[in-house]
Amino acid sequence: MPTFSKTLVSSLASASLLAGLMALSPAALADRDHERDRHHERHDRRDDRHDRHDNRYDRMHRPDRVVVVKRPPRGHRVVEYHGDRYYYGGGRWYRPQGPDYVVVRPPIGITLSFLPTGYVQRSWRGTRYYVHDNVYYRRAGRSYVVVERPW
């Protein structure tokens, strides 16, 4: 093999080794870890989105858009909480906004005397929860209170 070729091969091998070592540098490892974390973060977010849109528990809730109606459905129920009125009807919660009503999630802690139609019972560590539209309710005496997701 001519000297020129040996030098070229040696240079290419050195460049390849240097590239491999640079891939293991702290900055490169940090970039790789950052990409891995971003992937897991996206994956976790996707899992959470899937959970929010699970058709068994969440037929109507769409957090990525605002739903405005002129009035709550006929036969709605009114629940007051900290001086604010919330309306429940047709499987959704509403709150007045100007002359209209906006579909909202009920606040944590609101207490009501009924459970939404179509709820599903779930137990977690010995406590029974009632789930509808990805909202969790727990019995409190003769009423039900909206609670945070327990798990």
C-alpha positions, 0 to 999 in steps of 0.5 A, a space after each residue: 500500500 502506498 504511503 499516501 493511502 496509509 496516511 489517508 486510512 490513518 487519518 480516516 481512522 483517527 477521524 472516526 475514533 475522534 467522532 466516536 469519542 465526541 459522541 461520548 462527550 458530556 455535551 453529546 451525552 446531555 443532548 442525548 439525554 435531553 432528547 430521550 427525556 423529550 421523547 418520554 415527555 411526549 410519550 407521557 403527554 400522549 398517554 395522558 391525552 389518551 386517558 383524557 379521551 378514553 371513550 368509556 369515561 370521557 365521551 364529551 370533554 375536549 380540553 383543546 377547544 372551547 364550547 359555548 352555548 346560549 343556554 344549558 340543556 333543558 332539565 339542567 341542575 344548578 350547583 352553587 360553589 363559593 358564590 359561583 353557579 355551575 350548571 350540569 346537564 346533558 353530561 356536561 358542566 357549564 358556567 355563565 360567561 357573559 350572556 352565554 355558557 361555557 363548557 367547563 370542568 367542575 372545580 375540585 371540592 364542589 359538592 352535589 347531591 347527584 351523580 352524573 348519568 353514565 358514571 362508572 364506579 372505580 376503586 382505588 386503595 379501598 376507596 370507591 370513586 365515581 367517574 364521568 367525563 374524566 371527573 372523579 367524584 367521591 361520596 361524602 355523607 349523602 352527597 358527592 364531592 369532586 376530587 382530584 384523580 387519586 392515582 
